[in-house]
Amino acid sequence: METRTLPRPPRVGLVSLGCPKALVDSERIITKLRADGYQMSPDYAGADVVLVNTCGFLDSAKEESLEAIGEAIAENGRVVVTGCMGNEAEVIRQRFPDVLAVTGPQQYEEVVSAVHDAAPAATSPYLDLVPEAGLKLTPRHYSYLKISEGCNHRCSFCIIPSIRGDLVSRRPDAILREAEKLVEAGTKELLVISQDTSAYGVDIRHQSRMWKGHEVRAHMTDLARELGRLGAWVRLHYVYPYPHVDQVIPLMAEGLVLPYLDIPFQHASPKVLRSMKRPANEAKVLERLKNWRSVVPDIAVRSSFVVGFPGETDEDFEYLLSWLEEAQLDRVGAFKFEPVSGAAANALPDHVPQELKQERHERVMALSARISAEKLEAKIGKTLDVLIDAVEGEGATGRSKADAPEIDGEVHLRDAGHLSPGDIVPVRIEDSDEHDLFGVPTA
């Protein structure tokens, strides 16, 4: 009997930089390549071609991307570049003339075509297998779900619209179909991401599509409600505080959506917000936070802030500290303003000295750490549902409903060797620190 000799599938190495949205892009590219007969290589040496998915948001991120390209060139020599910095092909080619191809963000077909050219794959029904939900770079039990590309805002410190374009929303039925497949494949938590989740559907006038025998609008609240019916945790990221966000709070009270909002406030001073050209900067945020907490007492709100923005005075900064004290946000990240090539904010007067930026950053983080420690201490003695991320020996690490992966805190468990990643278990909280909780499973 003739023995069929299968060709060795070409191997692709991947370096994925930047935000979760870029990670989703990487997952899509890999899914397609696996379907085309490619395998992934864990190192440079075993790769026939290396794909570098770059970040171009900040100048420091661009430099990190260039360093990653240089390392891939040095270690492997056959490199395809994609992602946000792909829009600066001349810069990349000038520094690295040997790169095989450079493509921009979301150019999935071009990326895959470039990999095909660099390392052709022999098709084989014995090799071209891919999980129905696609190959993932995140653990199986949680998945990022991108609902749109681009952004319609023109914040003065940001160049994302020039990189990724204006808002382009996905059809709600396509999103729900993808989410359903992910849940069927083992996903326990769906992390909804986009540049502006609150604006989802604006570009397509909130057009409705049929899903499971009924119409679903392309709108954040409708989409969140339908996602919540799939049986997984649903966590909303990058939510601008438009008025209709209030409609999501009852969904949290019903248990359809996690009591968690990631809202990029960026600052509190009205003057600084105007300079930033931030949307919804007149929203009565403190009053709305109070109202949200009256409906969902355990809601967790995380946000990020920029300190040292051009023109930020001592009064502006003290206003921010006072606002944070009153807002009592659960999770806070702070960033020192950094000029980005092409951003309008670069031309603003009165740039803040670096040492003053550092001082202000430290003060924001110290205040936020104190507030976080107080909030977490109040959870001692309570029992919380925890999604297990990792188990090692008799210990385990997981996250409560208030914690998004990699950016928020964790729950560290003892006597948990019987658990597995992806389990959702009740945990009695025994201790806390500034960022994390410690407890024991009760089941």
C-alpha beads as a LAMMPS data file, in Angstrom:
LAMMPS data file: protein, C-alpha beads

443 atoms
442 bonds

1 atom types
1 bond types

-500.0 500.0 xlo xhi
-500.0 500.0 ylo yhi
-500.0 500.0 zlo zhi

Masses

1 110.0

Atoms # bond

1 1 1 0.000 0.000 0.000
2 1 1 1.359 3.371 -0.969
3 1 1 2.291 5.588 1.960
4 1 1 1.298 9.197 1.569
5 1 1 4.099 11.563 2.505
6 1 1 2.698 14.816 3.723
7 1 1 4.653 17.962 2.952
8 1 1 5.988 19.826 5.967
9 1 1 3.725 22.838 6.374
10 1 1 5.571 26.149 6.442
11 1 1 5.892 27.723 9.854
12 1 1 5.101 31.321 10.770
13 1 1 6.535 33.154 13.744
14 1 1 4.487 35.975 15.228
15 1 1 5.325 39.053 17.273
16 1 1 2.121 40.892 18.255
17 1 1 2.511 44.329 19.832
18 1 1 0.025 46.907 21.065
19 1 1 -3.543 46.794 22.333
20 1 1 -6.173 44.030 22.502
21 1 1 -7.573 45.260 19.187
22 1 1 -4.237 44.436 17.559
23 1 1 -4.334 41.060 19.286
24 1 1 -7.694 40.370 17.643
25 1 1 -6.168 41.308 14.291
26 1 1 -3.362 38.808 14.936
27 1 1 -5.869 36.104 15.811
28 1 1 -7.751 36.667 12.546
29 1 1 -4.548 36.508 10.513
30 1 1 -3.407 33.328 12.239
31 1 1 -6.814 31.708 11.819
32 1 1 -6.638 32.313 8.084
33 1 1 -3.034 31.095 7.822
34 1 1 -3.842 27.920 9.756
35 1 1 -6.785 27.324 7.454
36 1 1 -4.343 27.705 4.552
37 1 1 -2.054 24.995 5.904
38 1 1 0.491 26.940 7.960
39 1 1 1.786 26.083 11.402
40 1 1 2.911 28.489 14.090
41 1 1 6.510 28.554 15.252
42 1 1 7.306 29.364 18.894
43 1 1 10.715 30.782 17.989
44 1 1 12.594 32.563 15.225
45 1 1 14.789 29.589 14.362
46 1 1 11.906 27.317 13.392
47 1 1 10.015 29.902 11.339
48 1 1 10.025 30.123 7.556
49 1 1 8.786 33.702 7.861
50 1 1 8.172 36.035 10.822
51 1 1 5.140 38.302 10.994
52 1 1 5.480 41.445 13.140
53 1 1 2.160 43.125 14.026
54 1 1 3.229 46.634 14.990
55 1 1 1.818 49.408 17.159
56 1 1 1.993 53.036 16.010
57 1 1 0.013 54.878 18.669
58 1 1 2.905 56.545 20.534
59 1 1 6.411 57.372 19.411
60 1 1 7.734 55.031 22.114
61 1 1 5.484 52.272 20.744
62 1 1 6.803 52.924 17.251
63 1 1 10.356 52.582 18.506
64 1 1 9.419 49.313 20.236
65 1 1 7.930 48.119 16.944
66 1 1 11.096 49.043 15.043
67 1 1 13.193 47.202 17.623
68 1 1 10.980 44.131 17.226
69 1 1 11.387 44.264 13.436
70 1 1 15.147 44.609 13.815
71 1 1 15.295 41.625 16.156
72 1 1 13.235 39.505 13.764
73 1 1 15.480 40.505 10.847
74 1 1 18.598 39.647 12.860
75 1 1 17.274 36.328 14.164
76 1 1 15.414 35.100 11.078
77 1 1 15.878 37.418 8.101
78 1 1 12.484 36.816 6.483
79 1 1 10.043 39.339 7.917
80 1 1 6.581 40.616 6.983
81 1 1 5.382 43.753 8.805
82 1 1 1.752 44.679 9.423
83 1 1 -0.326 46.685 11.899
84 1 1 -0.683 50.354 12.747
85 1 1 2.895 51.298 11.939
86 1 1 2.465 49.706 8.540
87 1 1 1.118 53.070 7.429
88 1 1 4.702 54.340 7.680
89 1 1 6.177 51.896 5.180
90 1 1 8.876 54.351 4.077
91 1 1 10.200 54.682 7.629
92 1 1 10.294 50.910 8.028
93 1 1 11.899 50.228 4.652
94 1 1 14.462 52.973 5.116
95 1 1 15.636 51.384 8.352
96 1 1 15.109 47.777 7.277
97 1 1 15.320 47.504 3.477
98 1 1 15.260 43.698 3.685
99 1 1 11.685 43.365 4.978
100 1 1 9.651 41.259 2.573
101 1 1 6.401 43.243 2.780
102 1 1 4.740 46.033 4.757
103 1 1 0.953 46.284 5.145
104 1 1 -1.308 48.512 7.227
105 1 1 -3.883 47.689 9.925
106 1 1 -6.838 45.421 9.085
107 1 1 -5.312 44.528 5.722
108 1 1 -5.807 40.839 6.402
109 1 1 -5.826 39.713 2.778
110 1 1 -2.609 41.588 1.996
111 1 1 -0.866 40.133 5.054
112 1 1 -1.885 36.586 4.204
113 1 1 -0.887 37.118 0.569
114 1 1 2.538 38.382 1.652
115 1 1 3.053 35.296 3.823
116 1 1 1.982 33.070 0.919
117 1 1 4.566 34.760 -1.309
118 1 1 7.306 34.454 1.304
119 1 1 6.622 30.839 2.232
120 1 1 4.197 29.068 -0.134
121 1 1 2.065 26.355 1.464
122 1 1 1.174 23.103 -0.239
123 1 1 -2.526 22.522 0.308
124 1 1 -3.511 19.250 1.937
125 1 1 -6.811 18.028 3.366
126 1 1 -4.743 16.322 6.080
127 1 1 -3.242 19.598 7.256
128 1 1 -5.787 22.334 6.607
129 1 1 -7.657 22.014 9.880
130 1 1 -8.589 24.904 12.148
131 1 1 -10.933 25.064 15.157
132 1 1 -14.354 26.389 14.223
133 1 1 -13.904 29.373 16.534
134 1 1 -10.505 30.187 15.024
135 1 1 -7.037 29.911 16.505
136 1 1 -6.654 32.155 19.538
137 1 1 -3.749 33.909 21.188
138 1 1 -5.663 34.283 24.441
139 1 1 -6.472 31.384 26.809
140 1 1 -9.432 29.353 25.637
141 1 1 -11.733 30.564 28.388
142 1 1 -11.793 34.244 27.456
143 1 1 -11.955 35.977 24.082
144 1 1 -11.792 39.494 22.729
145 1 1 -14.765 40.353 20.527
146 1 1 -14.128 43.309 18.219
147 1 1 -17.377 45.006 17.196
148 1 1 -16.046 47.850 15.040
149 1 1 -12.955 49.410 13.535
150 1 1 -11.825 53.026 13.558
151 1 1 -13.121 56.098 15.350
152 1 1 -15.018 59.287 14.447
153 1 1 -13.476 61.407 17.210
154 1 1 -10.570 63.749 16.662
155 1 1 -8.992 63.949 20.103
156 1 1 -5.993 66.253 19.911
157 1 1 -3.557 63.752 21.464
158 1 1 -4.582 60.793 19.300
159 1 1 -3.772 59.713 15.746
160 1 1 -5.846 56.527 15.664
161 1 1 -8.379 57.875 13.100
162 1 1 -5.525 58.658 10.712
163 1 1 -4.215 55.113 11.199
164 1 1 -7.401 53.054 11.403
165 1 1 -9.880 55.380 9.727
166 1 1 -13.386 56.434 10.722
167 1 1 -15.856 54.189 12.512
168 1 1 -16.848 51.047 10.611
169 1 1 -19.298 48.865 12.570
170 1 1 -19.731 45.147 12.040
171 1 1 -23.187 43.713 11.440
172 1 1 -24.798 42.653 14.732
173 1 1 -25.671 39.194 13.418
174 1 1 -22.048 38.620 12.369
175 1 1 -20.819 39.619 15.830
176 1 1 -23.364 37.402 17.551
177 1 1 -22.528 34.476 15.285
178 1 1 -18.841 34.821 16.137
179 1 1 -19.632 35.140 19.846
180 1 1 -21.862 32.065 19.774
181 1 1 -19.095 30.001 18.175
182 1 1 -16.605 31.222 20.764
183 1 1 -18.906 30.242 23.626
184 1 1 -19.551 26.852 22.046
185 1 1 -15.771 26.368 21.805
186 1 1 -15.288 27.005 25.536
187 1 1 -15.168 30.775 26.000
188 1 1 -16.471 31.788 29.436
189 1 1 -15.856 35.522 29.085
190 1 1 -16.391 37.809 26.098
191 1 1 -14.443 41.054 26.215
192 1 1 -16.170 43.530 23.903
193 1 1 -13.655 45.922 22.341
194 1 1 -13.514 48.727 19.773
195 1 1 -12.136 52.249 19.641
196 1 1 -15.515 53.566 20.832
197 1 1 -17.966 50.895 21.942
198 1 1 -20.671 53.447 22.744
199 1 1 -20.699 54.616 19.113
200 1 1 -21.273 51.126 17.745
201 1 1 -23.741 51.235 14.839
202 1 1 -23.787 55.009 14.354
203 1 1 -22.182 54.711 10.917
204 1 1 -24.806 52.213 9.725
205 1 1 -27.685 54.101 11.380
206 1 1 -28.222 51.306 13.896
207 1 1 -29.543 49.075 11.145
208 1 1 -31.305 45.932 12.355
209 1 1 -30.485 42.369 11.346
210 1 1 -32.301 39.117 11.975
211 1 1 -30.875 36.939 14.718
212 1 1 -32.564 33.813 16.118
213 1 1 -35.910 34.814 14.652
214 1 1 -35.972 38.433 15.811
215 1 1 -34.398 41.727 14.819
216 1 1 -31.361 43.108 16.632
217 1 1 -30.275 46.716 16.151
218 1 1 -26.632 47.618 15.615
219 1 1 -26.598 49.427 18.951
220 1 1 -24.510 48.893 22.069
221 1 1 -27.440 48.147 24.377
222 1 1 -29.155 45.726 21.980
223 1 1 -25.895 43.953 21.252
224 1 1 -24.994 43.708 24.940
225 1 1 -28.402 42.228 25.739
226 1 1 -28.082 39.547 23.063
227 1 1 -24.501 38.714 24.028
228 1 1 -25.626 38.310 27.626
229 1 1 -28.072 35.608 26.563
230 1 1 -25.241 33.381 25.289
231 1 1 -24.307 32.313 28.803
232 1 1 -20.810 33.825 29.107
233 1 1 -19.568 36.789 31.090
234 1 1 -19.812 39.934 28.935
235 1 1 -17.354 42.738 29.750
236 1 1 -17.603 46.138 28.023
237 1 1 -14.423 48.067 27.226
238 1 1 -13.736 51.578 25.854
239 1 1 -17.200 52.921 26.620
240 1 1 -17.580 56.677 26.164
241 1 1 -20.088 58.088 28.677
242 1 1 -22.843 59.016 26.228
243 1 1 -26.366 59.255 27.693
244 1 1 -27.439 55.880 26.296
245 1 1 -24.802 54.151 28.465
246 1 1 -27.375 54.531 31.262
247 1 1 -29.473 51.934 29.405
248 1 1 -26.773 49.309 29.922
249 1 1 -26.951 49.541 33.721
250 1 1 -30.288 47.642 33.984
251 1 1 -28.708 44.835 31.928
252 1 1 -26.073 44.583 34.668
253 1 1 -28.781 44.451 37.321
254 1 1 -30.385 41.573 35.370
255 1 1 -27.073 39.705 35.234
256 1 1 -26.827 39.816 31.443
257 1 1 -23.719 42.018 31.424
258 1 1 -20.928 42.146 33.999
259 1 1 -21.171 45.078 36.437
260 1 1 -18.082 46.632 34.883
261 1 1 -17.422 49.625 32.652
262 1 1 -14.105 50.661 31.146
263 1 1 -14.549 54.396 30.443
264 1 1 -11.560 56.396 29.126
265 1 1 -12.245 59.697 30.915
266 1 1 -8.659 60.944 30.286
267 1 1 -9.084 63.965 32.591
268 1 1 -11.610 65.835 34.728
269 1 1 -10.686 69.495 34.291
270 1 1 -13.138 71.066 31.779
271 1 1 -10.352 73.247 30.406
272 1 1 -8.026 70.305 29.764
273 1 1 -10.845 68.244 28.264
274 1 1 -11.592 71.059 25.847
275 1 1 -7.927 71.170 24.836
276 1 1 -8.033 67.420 24.343
277 1 1 -11.179 67.806 22.205
278 1 1 -12.713 64.976 24.155
279 1 1 -16.325 63.981 23.387
280 1 1 -18.988 64.099 26.091
281 1 1 -16.831 66.321 28.284
282 1 1 -19.897 68.114 29.622
283 1 1 -21.417 64.914 30.978
284 1 1 -22.344 65.089 34.657
285 1 1 -20.185 62.097 35.319
286 1 1 -20.134 62.214 39.114
287 1 1 -23.923 62.354 39.280
288 1 1 -24.220 59.508 36.808
289 1 1 -21.733 57.383 38.750
290 1 1 -23.915 57.865 41.816
291 1 1 -27.017 56.856 39.872
292 1 1 -25.310 53.778 38.399
293 1 1 -24.237 52.652 41.872
294 1 1 -27.767 53.103 43.187
295 1 1 -28.967 50.563 40.598
296 1 1 -25.901 48.260 40.659
297 1 1 -24.060 48.752 43.971
298 1 1 -21.172 46.475 43.013
299 1 1 -20.463 48.089 39.622
300 1 1 -16.721 48.431 38.965
301 1 1 -15.568 51.403 36.900
302 1 1 -12.062 51.564 35.477
303 1 1 -10.562 54.443 33.590
304 1 1 -7.346 55.952 32.301
305 1 1 -6.075 59.500 32.659
306 1 1 -3.408 61.616 31.004
307 1 1 -1.311 63.841 33.256
308 1 1 0.959 66.604 32.049
309 1 1 -1.128 67.469 28.998
310 1 1 0.033 70.751 27.406
311 1 1 -1.416 73.659 29.360
312 1 1 -2.342 71.553 32.419
313 1 1 -1.906 73.927 35.364
314 1 1 -1.533 73.137 39.054
315 1 1 -5.220 74.068 39.404
316 1 1 -6.206 71.640 36.651
317 1 1 -4.264 68.856 38.290
318 1 1 -5.678 69.541 41.759
319 1 1 -9.146 69.506 40.159
320 1 1 -8.373 66.044 38.794
321 1 1 -7.230 64.772 42.204
322 1 1 -10.353 66.165 43.864
323 1 1 -12.528 64.584 41.161
324 1 1 -10.859 61.206 41.597
325 1 1 -11.382 61.390 45.355
326 1 1 -15.085 61.979 44.833
327 1 1 -15.502 59.550 41.934
328 1 1 -13.952 56.634 43.849
329 1 1 -13.176 54.683 40.687
330 1 1 -12.274 51.041 41.203
331 1 1 -9.369 50.825 38.772
332 1 1 -7.275 53.707 37.454
333 1 1 -4.405 53.850 35.007
334 1 1 -2.450 57.057 34.432
335 1 1 -0.114 58.025 31.623
336 1 1 2.291 60.915 31.242
337 1 1 1.527 62.906 28.114
338 1 1 3.814 61.984 25.272
339 1 1 3.864 63.814 21.934
340 1 1 2.860 61.592 19.039
341 1 1 3.940 62.354 15.500
342 1 1 0.948 63.806 13.676
343 1 1 -1.100 64.662 16.782
344 1 1 -2.573 68.156 17.020
345 1 1 -1.663 68.403 20.723
346 1 1 2.007 68.685 19.826
347 1 1 1.428 72.256 18.643
348 1 1 -0.300 73.374 21.847
349 1 1 1.567 75.873 24.051
350 1 1 2.794 75.434 27.629
351 1 1 4.127 71.893 27.575
352 1 1 4.614 70.515 31.083
353 1 1 8.211 69.750 32.173
354 1 1 9.059 66.063 32.394
355 1 1 9.843 66.118 36.110
356 1 1 6.476 67.732 36.861
357 1 1 4.716 65.094 34.734
358 1 1 6.468 62.416 36.778
359 1 1 5.452 64.021 40.064
360 1 1 1.829 64.317 38.985
361 1 1 1.787 60.742 37.718
362 1 1 3.067 59.466 41.062
363 1 1 0.450 61.470 42.969
364 1 1 -2.412 60.123 40.832
365 1 1 -1.209 56.554 41.205
366 1 1 -0.737 56.915 44.971
367 1 1 -4.258 58.280 45.393
368 1 1 -5.704 55.566 43.161
369 1 1 -3.820 52.850 45.063
370 1 1 -5.261 54.095 48.362
371 1 1 -8.809 54.167 46.976
372 1 1 -8.343 50.702 45.467
373 1 1 -6.988 49.305 48.752
374 1 1 -9.979 50.681 50.669
375 1 1 -12.474 49.286 48.164
376 1 1 -10.839 45.860 48.118
377 1 1 -10.614 45.710 51.921
378 1 1 -14.392 46.184 52.021
379 1 1 -14.744 42.898 50.113
380 1 1 -13.079 40.819 52.855
381 1 1 -15.596 38.309 54.199
382 1 1 -17.719 38.378 51.047
383 1 1 -18.120 35.512 48.584
384 1 1 -17.440 36.407 44.956
385 1 1 -17.658 34.489 41.711
386 1 1 -14.151 34.031 40.300
387 1 1 -13.104 32.913 36.813
388 1 1 -9.970 30.763 37.124
389 1 1 -7.112 31.746 34.797
390 1 1 -4.286 29.503 36.051
391 1 1 -3.696 26.643 38.501
392 1 1 -0.288 25.793 39.925
393 1 1 0.069 23.182 42.636
394 1 1 -2.533 23.869 45.295
395 1 1 -2.812 27.522 44.365
396 1 1 -4.786 29.246 41.628
397 1 1 -5.177 32.696 40.149
398 1 1 -8.397 34.104 38.804
399 1 1 -10.455 37.222 38.388
400 1 1 -13.671 38.524 39.843
401 1 1 -16.330 40.259 37.799
402 1 1 -14.535 43.525 38.630
403 1 1 -11.273 42.470 36.957
404 1 1 -10.421 42.436 33.261
405 1 1 -7.440 40.272 32.253
406 1 1 -3.974 41.835 32.283
407 1 1 -5.091 45.363 33.186
408 1 1 -6.898 44.944 36.524
409 1 1 -6.272 42.978 39.685
410 1 1 -6.406 39.261 40.402
411 1 1 -7.825 36.912 42.999
412 1 1 -5.243 34.531 44.483
413 1 1 -6.653 31.271 45.852
414 1 1 -5.363 28.684 48.279
415 1 1 -6.603 25.082 48.480
416 1 1 -7.487 25.293 44.805
417 1 1 -5.512 22.454 43.197
418 1 1 -8.742 20.711 42.157
419 1 1 -9.764 23.595 39.879
420 1 1 -9.048 24.113 36.176
421 1 1 -8.637 27.225 34.012
422 1 1 -12.064 28.343 32.848
423 1 1 -13.882 27.240 35.997
424 1 1 -16.148 29.828 37.608
425 1 1 -16.301 29.195 41.345
426 1 1 -17.521 30.992 44.484
427 1 1 -14.584 32.272 46.537
428 1 1 -14.632 33.568 50.112
429 1 1 -12.355 36.604 50.324
430 1 1 -9.938 36.459 53.261
431 1 1 -7.484 39.289 52.597
432 1 1 -6.568 42.091 50.202
433 1 1 -3.850 44.546 49.248
434 1 1 -3.778 47.617 46.980
435 1 1 -4.648 45.682 43.835
436 1 1 -5.496 42.022 44.531
437 1 1 -7.764 39.828 46.607
438 1 1 -6.912 36.586 48.416
439 1 1 -9.340 33.821 49.266
440 1 1 -10.400 30.205 49.262
441 1 1 -12.928 28.429 47.011
442 1 1 -16.107 27.339 48.751
443 1 1 -17.012 24.756 46.121

Bonds

1 1 1 2
2 1 2 3
3 1 3 4
4 1 4 5
5 1 5 6
6 1 6 7
7 1 7 8
8 1 8 9
9 1 9 10
10 1 10 11
11 1 11 12
12 1 12 13
13 1 13 14
14 1 14 15
15 1 15 16
16 1 16 17
17 1 17 18
18 1 18 19
19 1 19 20
20 1 20 21
21 1 21 22
22 1 22 23
23 1 23 24
24 1 24 25
25 1 25 26
26 1 26 27
27 1 27 28
28 1 28 29
29 1 29 30
30 1 30 31
31 1 31 32
32 1 32 33
33 1 33 34
34 1 34 35
35 1 35 36
36 1 36 37
37 1 37 38
38 1 38 39
39 1 39 40
40 1 40 41
41 1 41 42
42 1 42 43
43 1 43 44
44 1 44 45
45 1 45 46
46 1 46 47
47 1 47 48
48 1 48 49
49 1 49 50
50 1 50 51
51 1 51 52
52 1 52 53
53 1 53 54
54 1 54 55
55 1 55 56
56 1 56 57
57 1 57 58
58 1 58 59
59 1 59 60
60 1 60 61
61 1 61 62
62 1 62 63
63 1 63 64
64 1 64 65
65 1 65 66
66 1 66 67
67 1 67 68
68 1 68 69
69 1 69 70
70 1 70 71
71 1 71 72
72 1 72 73
73 1 73 74
74 1 74 75
75 1 75 76
76 1 76 77
77 1 77 78
78 1 78 79
79 1 79 80
80 1 80 81
81 1 81 82
82 1 82 83
83 1 83 84
84 1 84 85
85 1 85 86
86 1 86 87
87 1 87 88
88 1 88 89
89 1 89 90
90 1 90 91
91 1 91 92
92 1 92 93
93 1 93 94
94 1 94 95
95 1 95 96
96 1 96 97
97 1 97 98
98 1 98 99
99 1 99 100
100 1 100 101
101 1 101 102
102 1 102 103
103 1 103 104
104 1 104 105
105 1 105 106
106 1 106 107
107 1 107 108
108 1 108 109
109 1 109 110
110 1 110 111
111 1 111 112
112 1 112 113
113 1 113 114
114 1 114 115
115 1 115 116
116 1 116 117
117 1 117 118
118 1 118 119
119 1 119 120
120 1 120 121
121 1 121 122
122 1 122 123
123 1 123 124
124 1 124 125
125 1 125 126
126 1 126 127
127 1 127 128
128 1 128 129
129 1 129 130
130 1 130 131
131 1 131 132
132 1 132 133
133 1 133 134
134 1 134 135
135 1 135 136
136 1 136 137
137 1 137 138
138 1 138 139
139 1 139 140
140 1 140 141
141 1 141 142
142 1 142 143
143 1 143 144
144 1 144 145
145 1 145 146
146 1 146 147
147 1 147 148
148 1 148 149
149 1 149 150
150 1 150 151
151 1 151 152
152 1 152 153
153 1 153 154
154 1 154 155
155 1 155 156
156 1 156 157
157 1 157 158
158 1 158 159
159 1 159 160
160 1 160 161
161 1 161 162
162 1 162 163
163 1 163 164
164 1 164 165
165 1 165 166
166 1 166 167
167 1 167 168
168 1 168 169
169 1 169 170
170 1 170 171
171 1 171 172
172 1 172 173
173 1 173 174
174 1 174 175
175 1 175 176
176 1 176 177
177 1 177 178
178 1 178 179
179 1 179 180
180 1 180 181
181 1 181 182
182 1 182 183
183 1 183 184
184 1 184 185
185 1 185 186
186 1 186 187
187 1 187 188
188 1 188 189
189 1 189 190
190 1 190 191
191 1 191 192
192 1 192 193
193 1 193 194
194 1 194 195
195 1 195 196
196 1 196 197
197 1 197 198
198 1 198 199
199 1 199 200
200 1 200 201
201 1 201 202
202 1 202 203
203 1 203 204
204 1 204 205
205 1 205 206
206 1 206 207
207 1 207 208
208 1 208 209
209 1 209 210
210 1 210 211
211 1 211 212
212 1 212 213
213 1 213 214
214 1 214 215
215 1 215 216
216 1 216 217
217 1 217 218
218 1 218 219
219 1 219 220
220 1 220 221
221 1 221 222
222 1 222 223
223 1 223 224
224 1 224 225
225 1 225 226
226 1 226 227
227 1 227 228
228 1 228 229
229 1 229 230
230 1 230 231
231 1 231 232
232 1 232 233
233 1 233 234
234 1 234 235
235 1 235 236
236 1 236 237
237 1 237 238
238 1 238 239
239 1 239 240
240 1 240 241
241 1 241 242
242 1 242 243
243 1 243 244
244 1 244 245
245 1 245 246
246 1 246 247
247 1 247 248
248 1 248 249
249 1 249 250
250 1 250 251
251 1 251 252
252 1 252 253
253 1 253 254
254 1 254 255
255 1 255 256
256 1 256 257
257 1 257 258
258 1 258 259
259 1 259 260
260 1 260 261
261 1 261 262
262 1 262 263
263 1 263 264
264 1 264 265
265 1 265 266
266 1 266 267
267 1 267 268
268 1 268 269
269 1 269 270
270 1 270 271
271 1 271 272
272 1 272 273
273 1 273 274
274 1 274 275
275 1 275 276
276 1 276 277
277 1 277 278
278 1 278 279
279 1 279 280
280 1 280 281
281 1 281 282
282 1 282 283
283 1 283 284
284 1 284 285
285 1 285 286
286 1 286 287
287 1 287 288
288 1 288 289
289 1 289 290
290 1 290 291
291 1 291 292
292 1 292 293
293 1 293 294
294 1 294 295
295 1 295 296
296 1 296 297
297 1 297 298
298 1 298 299
299 1 299 300
300 1 300 301
301 1 301 302
302 1 302 303
303 1 303 304
304 1 304 305
305 1 305 306
306 1 306 307
307 1 307 308
308 1 308 309
309 1 309 310
310 1 310 311
311 1 311 312
312 1 312 313
313 1 313 314
314 1 314 315
315 1 315 316
316 1 316 317
317 1 317 318
318 1 318 319
319 1 319 320
320 1 320 321
321 1 321 322
322 1 322 323
323 1 323 324
324 1 324 325
325 1 325 326
326 1 326 327
327 1 327 328
328 1 328 329
329 1 329 330
330 1 330 331
331 1 331 332
332 1 332 333
333 1 333 334
334 1 334 335
335 1 335 336
336 1 336 337
337 1 337 338
338 1 338 339
339 1 339 340
340 1 340 341
341 1 341 342
342 1 342 343
343 1 343 344
344 1 344 345
345 1 345 346
346 1 346 347
347 1 347 348
348 1 348 349
349 1 349 350
350 1 350 351
351 1 351 352
352 1 352 353
353 1 353 354
354 1 354 355
355 1 355 356
356 1 356 357
357 1 357 358
358 1 358 359
359 1 359 360
360 1 360 361
361 1 361 362
362 1 362 363
363 1 363 364
364 1 364 365
365 1 365 366
366 1 366 367
367 1 367 368
368 1 368 369
369 1 369 370
370 1 370 371
371 1 371 372
372 1 372 373
373 1 373 374
374 1 374 375
375 1 375 376
376 1 376 377
377 1 377 378
378 1 378 379
379 1 379 380
380 1 380 381
381 1 381 382
382 1 382 383
383 1 383 384
384 1 384 385
385 1 385 386
386 1 386 387
387 1 387 388
388 1 388 389
389 1 389 390
390 1 390 391
391 1 391 392
392 1 392 393
393 1 393 394
394 1 394 395
395 1 395 396
396 1 396 397
397 1 397 398
398 1 398 399
399 1 399 400
400 1 400 401
401 1 401 402
402 1 402 403
403 1 403 404
404 1 404 405
405 1 405 406
406 1 406 407
407 1 407 408
408 1 408 409
409 1 409 410
410 1 410 411
411 1 411 412
412 1 412 413
413 1 413 414
414 1 414 415
415 1 415 416
416 1 416 417
417 1 417 418
418 1 418 419
419 1 419 420
420 1 420 421
421 1 421 422
422 1 422 423
423 1 423 424
424 1 424 425
425 1 425 426
426 1 426 427
427 1 427 428
428 1 428 429
429 1 429 430
430 1 430 431
431 1 431 432
432 1 432 433
433 1 433 434
434 1 434 435
435 1 435 436
436 1 436 437
437 1 437 438
438 1 438 439
439 1 439 440
440 1 440 441
441 1 441 442
442 1 442 443
